[in-house]
Amino acid sequence: MIKKMIALVLAMVMSAGCISASAATFRGADINGDSKINVTDLVRMAAFVKGKRTMSTSAQKKADLNGDGKINITDIVMQAAFIKGGKTSGQKTNRDLADELAVLVNKERRSRGLKAYVYSSELSAAAAKRAQEISKSYGHNRPDGRECFTVLAEYGISVTSAGENIAYGFDTARSACDAFMNSAPHRSSILDANKTYMGMGAYRASDGTTYWAQLFASGSGMSGKQV
């Protein structure tokens, strides 16, 4: 079934060869809400356009990539172009934003003579999860009511000490870092000399708001390198 739908998508895109989009204006839509934009989303759009599948109102708003109030072959071509190109020119992925924030954090530490944090892939996976969670329920408790650090065990992390910073509404890593550094409690976590590892997470919600989560810890189950 999936193979047939992919063939359908390809046929639709090929038949619309006269439609073009500037690389600077490519957009993509996360139709199924898995925080990825890939062929699965493209197939769902094509199925909807061909009348083979329904789509929620919120998904339809995301799928209208050119903002003309319709979902048609033009939007499918834009989605396909986005996926082929990897991302919009000038639009960074959640991972890009998190990586930039990690570099800025260690820049702040080095400028004060502190040892750089080890940028942990495990802790960053947990931070990415937290960034997505705070888009649903903002605060240091998780959406199910548990405290934030329960996420660590899900990624095999055991800590002797840990801290979390969260924020939202800042579009760039630079503006998020500046906001953290301008707040004494958040700055304290960034400049903590007693922790070894950091994890960074960013999540851009469907309404365009970016959520940020920083995790700092000492313990086991974490690995990485200084950035």
N, C-alpha and C positions, 0 to 999 in steps of 0.2 A: 504493500500500500504506500509506504513512504517513498519507494523508488518511483512509483507511478506519479506521485505528487511532485517529486523533484523534476521528473520529466515534463510535467505540466508547467511548472515554473519556468524551466528553461525554454519551453516552446513559447510561452507568453512573452518572455523577455526578448527572445529572438525576433518575434513578430513585431516588437516595438522598437526595432533598431533605430528608427528615426528620432526617438526621444533621447535627449542627452541631458546631463546634469554637470555643472561645474564641480570640480574636485573640492573647491572651497565651500560648497554648499551641500555636500552630501550629508544626509542625516540618516539615522537608523532608529528602529523602534524595538524595544524589548517587549514583544507581544505576550509571551508566556510568563513574564515576571520572574525569570531565573537569574537576573542580573547579567545576562549575556545577550548579545545580538548576533545571531547566526542563522544557518539554513533552516532551523526549526521555525523560527519566527517568519522567515520568508515563505515557507510552505503554508503556514497558517494564514498569512495574508492572501496568498494565491487561492487557497481553498475558499476563503470568504468571498473574494471577488468572483469566483466561478459559481458561488451559491452552494458549495458543498459543505460549508461549515459556518456556524454562527460565531459571533464575536461580541464580547461584553462592550458596553458603552465606553468604559475607560480604555479598553484595548483599541477600539475604533478611533478614539481621539489620538492615541499614540501612532496608529497606523496611517493617519492622514498626514503624511510627511511634508507635502507641499502646502498644507493649510488651505486647500480650496473647498473644504467641506465634503469631499468625496474620497472614497478609497477605490482606486482603479489601477490600471497598468502603470501609470506614471509613478505612483507610490511604490509599486513592486520593483520597478527599474531602479528607483532611488535606493531602496533597501538592498537590492542586489549589488549596486555599485558601492554602497557603504561596506557591505560584507567583504567584497573583493578587495577594497582598499584598506580594510582593517579598522579604520576609524576616520572620523571627519578631520579634515585639515584644521588644525587649531583646537580640536576637541580632544581632550585627554581622557584616557580610561581611568577607572577607579584605581587601578594598580599604579598608573603613572603618577597620579596625585599623591598616593601614599608614599611612593618612592621619593618624590620630591620633598615631602614633609620630613622624611627620615634624614635626608641630606641636610636640611635646614636645622633640624634639631641638633645634629652633631656639630654643625657649624657654630651654633650658639654655645655648645659645651666647650669646644676647642678654643673659642675666643676667650674663654674664662679660665683656661688652663686645666679643664677637666678632661678625663679620659673619655673618648667617644664610646657611645653605646654600641654593642653588637646588634646589628639589625637582624632579628630572628625571623625566619620564614614561618616557624610554628606560631610565634606570638603575633605575627602579622596576619596570619590566617584567622586567629581569634579576634584580632582588632577589626578585620574586615567584617567578620560576623557581627561584632558589636556595632559597627557603623550602620549596618543594615537594620539591626534591631532598634537602634535609637530613632530611626526614621519612622518607626511604628509606635514606640513608647519612649519618649525622651527622658533620660535620667539614668542614674547609676544602678537601677534595678532592671532586670531583663523583662521582656514583655509578659513572661509567665510569673513575674513577681520575685524570682530568685535574684540574689545579689550578683553584680556584674562578673565577679571573678569565678563564678561557677563555669563560665565558658572555657576556662583554661584546661580543665580536665578533659574536655571534649577533644582537645588537640594534643593530649598526652603530656601536658605541662604540669609540673609540681613546683610550687613556689614557696620560698621562705619569706618573701615580701613582694608586694605588688601595688601598683597605682594605676589609675585610669584618668585620662582627660577626655572630655567630649565637647563637641561644639557643632553648630550648624549655621548655614547661611553665608559661609565664606566660600567664594568661588575658586580661589586659588590656594595653593599650599602656602604661599608667602603671606597672604592675608590671614589664614588660619594660624600660622605660626606666630605672627605678630600679635594676634588676639590672645593666644596662650601666654606669650611672654609678657603681655601687659596686665596679666592677672596673677597676683602673688601666689595663690595656691597651685595654679597650673604651672607657673614658672618653676616653682619648687620641685615639682615632679620631673620636669625637663632637666633640671640641673642637679638632681639627686646624685650625690657621689657614692651612695651605698647600693645602687642597683647596676646591673651589668647589661641587661638586654632591653631592647625596645621592639615594639611591633606597631606598625601604622596601618590604619584602615580608612578608606574613604568610600562613600557611597552616594552616587547622584540619583536622587529619586525621580520618579516620572514627572513631577512638577518642576524639575530643574534645580531643586534645593540640594545642596551638597552637605552631607553629614560626615563628621570626622571623629575618629576614635584613636587614642593613643594608649598603649599599654606598656608599662615599664615593670621589670621584674628581675629578681634573682632566684635561682633555683635550678631545677634540672628539666630535661626534655626540650631544651631550646638550643638551636645552633644557628650559625650565620656568620657574617663578617661585618667589620666596621665600614661605614660608607662615608 
